[in-house]
Amino acid sequence: MSVKCVAWDIDNTLLTGTFIESGTRQPPADAEMVTVLAELGRRGIVHAIASRNPPAAAAYAAQVTGSTFVAVECGWDRKSAAIGRIVTELGIGADALAFVDDDPYERAEVTFALPDVLVLSPEDMTDALGWTFCVTARRRSPSPWPAKRICPGCTSFRSARTSSTRPGRGSPKPHSAP
């Protein structure tokens, strides 16, 4: 399955600081993440927010990034629970969602609770535009890349949704240059 939605944390991920601790001087958007949001949106990937913040933080993040978020889960529940609700709300499989968070604890919790979700750090996302999603590694060919990982030189996010790379349709060309 290809990634259809990226769920983002807010603090130190979409923003360069912590929303709730910043008082009246809110942190700006992270310029690199704004670039990633725009490019993935151009490729047809939608965005969501899963954050331990009040709903005002999501509204602020949308405003400063200039992005639209199709689902927002703000609160103090586990991130995996928030992501589960996003998956249900959007009607997609967990394997169609990637989650980005700066906190290694939050990434580990989501990885443990939802092993089908692709979990990434913000640093991973700054490189992600040059990466590609290996949709065929698990089913179609031997691959050094585990299933549900992003790997260089395979199939782009955009072409991962085309009929030529879907399992059982056409002839996928795993690990070929885009």
C-alpha positions as CSV (number, residue, x, y, z in Angstrom):
1,M,0.0,0.0,0.0
2,S,1.3,3.5,-0.7
3,V,1.3,6.3,1.7
4,K,-1.9,8.4,1.3
5,C,-1.7,10.5,4.5
6,V,1.0,11.9,6.7
7,A,0.0,12.6,10.3
8,W,2.2,15.3,11.9
9,D,3.1,16.2,15.4
10,I,3.2,20.0,16.0
11,D,5.8,20.8,18.6
12,N,9.4,20.8,17.2
13,T,8.1,19.1,14.1
14,L,5.7,21.5,12.2
15,L,6.8,24.4,14.4
16,T,10.4,25.3,15.5
17,G,9.4,25.2,19.2
18,T,6.7,24.2,21.6
19,F,3.3,25.8,21.2
20,I,1.9,25.5,24.7
21,E,5.1,26.7,26.4
22,S,5.6,29.7,24.1
23,G,3.1,32.1,25.7
24,T,2.1,35.0,23.5
25,R,5.0,34.6,21.2
26,Q,4.2,31.5,19.2
27,P,7.1,29.6,17.4
28,P,7.2,30.0,13.7
29,A,6.7,27.2,11.2
30,D,9.7,25.0,10.4
31,A,10.6,26.1,6.9
32,E,11.9,22.6,5.8
33,M,8.6,21.0,7.0
34,V,6.6,23.6,5.1
35,T,8.5,22.6,1.9
36,V,7.8,19.0,2.6
37,L,4.1,19.6,3.3
38,A,3.7,21.5,0.0
39,E,5.5,19.0,-2.1
40,L,3.7,16.0,-0.6
41,G,0.4,17.8,-1.1
42,R,1.3,18.5,-4.7
43,R,1.9,14.7,-5.1
44,G,-1.6,14.0,-3.8
45,I,-0.7,13.0,-0.2
46,V,-3.1,14.5,2.4
47,H,-2.0,15.7,5.9
48,A,-3.4,15.2,9.4
49,I,-2.3,16.3,12.9
50,A,-1.8,14.0,15.9
51,S,-0.5,16.2,18.7
52,R,-0.6,16.6,22.5
53,N,-1.8,20.1,22.3
54,P,-5.0,22.1,22.5
55,P,-7.0,22.4,19.3
56,A,-5.8,26.0,19.0
57,A,-2.3,24.6,18.2
58,A,-3.6,22.8,15.2
59,A,-5.3,26.0,13.9
60,Y,-2.1,27.9,14.5
61,A,0.0,25.2,12.7
62,A,-2.4,25.3,9.7
63,Q,-2.2,29.1,9.6
64,V,1.6,29.4,9.7
65,T,2.3,26.4,7.4
66,G,-0.4,27.4,4.9
67,S,-1.5,23.8,4.8
68,T,-4.8,22.0,5.1
69,F,-5.1,19.1,7.5
70,V,-7.9,16.7,6.7
71,A,-8.1,15.3,10.2
72,V,-6.9,16.7,13.5
73,E,-6.5,14.8,16.8
74,C,-5.4,17.1,19.6
75,G,-5.4,16.0,23.2
76,W,-3.4,14.2,25.8
77,D,-4.2,10.6,24.9
78,R,-1.6,8.2,23.4
79,K,-0.4,9.2,19.9
80,S,-1.3,5.7,18.7
81,A,-4.9,6.2,19.8
82,A,-5.0,9.5,18.0
83,I,-3.6,7.9,14.8
84,G,-6.1,5.1,15.1
85,R,-8.9,7.6,15.1
86,I,-7.4,9.4,12.1
87,V,-7.2,6.1,10.2
88,T,-10.8,5.4,11.0
89,E,-12.0,8.9,10.2
90,L,-10.3,8.8,6.8
91,G,-11.3,5.2,6.0
92,I,-7.7,4.2,5.1
93,G,-5.6,1.3,6.3
94,A,-2.8,1.9,8.9
95,D,-0.3,0.9,6.2
96,A,-1.5,4.0,4.1
97,L,-0.4,6.4,6.9
98,A,3.0,7.8,7.9
99,F,3.5,9.5,11.2
100,V,6.1,12.2,11.9
101,D,7.2,13.2,15.4
102,D,10.4,14.6,16.9
103,D,10.1,12.6,20.1
104,P,11.7,9.1,20.0
105,Y,9.4,8.0,22.8
106,E,6.3,8.9,20.8
107,R,7.7,7.2,17.7
108,A,8.4,4.1,19.6
109,E,4.9,4.0,21.2
110,V,3.3,4.3,17.8
111,T,5.6,1.7,16.2
112,F,4.8,-0.7,19.0
113,A,1.0,-0.1,19.0
114,L,0.6,0.3,15.2
115,P,3.3,-1.7,13.4
116,D,1.7,-1.0,10.0
117,V,2.2,2.7,10.3
118,L,5.4,4.2,8.8
119,V,7.0,6.2,11.6
120,L,9.5,8.9,10.8
121,S,11.4,11.7,12.5
122,P,11.4,15.3,11.1
123,E,15.0,14.7,9.9
124,D,13.7,11.7,7.9
125,M,11.1,14.0,6.3
126,T,13.7,16.6,5.2
127,D,15.2,13.8,3.1
128,A,11.9,12.1,2.1
129,L,11.4,14.1,-1.0
130,G,14.4,12.4,-2.5
131,W,13.3,9.0,-1.2
132,T,10.8,6.7,-2.7
133,F,8.3,4.2,-1.2
134,C,9.0,0.6,-1.9
135,V,5.6,-0.8,-2.6
136,T,6.9,-4.0,-4.3
137,A,9.7,-5.1,-1.9
138,R,7.4,-7.3,0.2
139,R,5.5,-9.0,-2.6
140,R,7.4,-8.8,-5.8
141,S,11.1,-8.9,-5.5
142,P,14.0,-9.5,-3.1
143,S,14.8,-6.3,-1.5
144,P,17.3,-5.1,1.1
145,W,14.6,-2.7,2.3
146,P,12.1,-4.1,4.8
147,A,8.4,-3.7,3.9
148,K,6.9,-0.3,5.0
149,R,10.3,1.5,4.7
150,I,11.1,4.2,2.4
151,C,14.1,3.4,0.2
152,P,16.1,5.3,-2.4
153,G,15.6,4.6,-6.1
154,C,12.5,2.5,-6.2
155,T,9.0,4.0,-6.8
156,S,8.1,7.6,-6.1
157,F,5.2,8.5,-3.8
158,R,3.3,9.6,-6.8
159,S,4.0,6.6,-9.0
160,A,3.4,4.3,-6.0
161,R,-0.3,4.9,-6.6
162,T,-0.2,4.2,-10.4
163,S,-1.6,1.0,-11.8
164,S,1.9,-0.1,-13.1
165,T,3.2,-0.5,-9.6
166,R,0.2,-1.9,-7.8
167,P,0.6,-5.6,-6.9
168,G,-1.1,-7.7,-9.5
169,R,-1.3,-5.0,-12.2
170,G,1.3,-4.3,-14.8
171,S,5.0,-4.9,-14.4
172,P,6.4,-3.2,-11.4
173,K,10.0,-2.2,-11.7
174,P,11.4,-2.3,-8.2
175,H,14.4,-0.2,-7.3
176,S,14.6,1.4,-10.8
177,A,15.6,5.1,-11.0
178,P,12.6,7.4,-11.2
